[in-house]
Amino acid sequence: MNKLLYILVIYLTFTGVSVAQSKKDVKKNNIKSTIIVDLENGKTLNNKKTIYDKSGEPIEETDYDKDGSLKTTRKFKYNKSNDVVEEEEYDAKKNTTEKRLYRYNALGEKTEEQVLDAGGKKLKTHYYVYDQKGLKMERKTIDASGKTTSIRKYTYEFK
């Protein structure tokens, strides 16, 4: 088994396959999943696994902690424009820990991100504002009671 993992690591290293692959490369090469493992002190440790759909979008990402044990799994759902509309996170025991729901405007810009707890109770909502060029200008965070808890501003310098 270790020999197989070692060969996989070598293959991934020399072919450049990783979760950093573009959606285009994932789709073009019919990549179903990527696995990243770390070789440390003679041990092979899981790091991350990503499973893709036919469009090259990640539908499941699994992260492992430093000792290679399962840490979290995130599952994604997409709309017809391939924008993430739902993200659900699970702990190592497969219990839901968090859910995120996303909304987009007609230009495909993310305008809202609701963060829910395991029971579906809204924790906070992020609202996004864009300029006429489609550049993100602001992210406002509102807590469950409707109070603004933070505002992040984005500025850009052009050549």
Helices and strands as residue ranges (DSSP letters): H 2-15, H 23-28, E 33-40, E 43-52, E 58-64, E 70-78, E 84-91, E 96-104, E 110-117, E 122-130, E 136-143, E 148-153
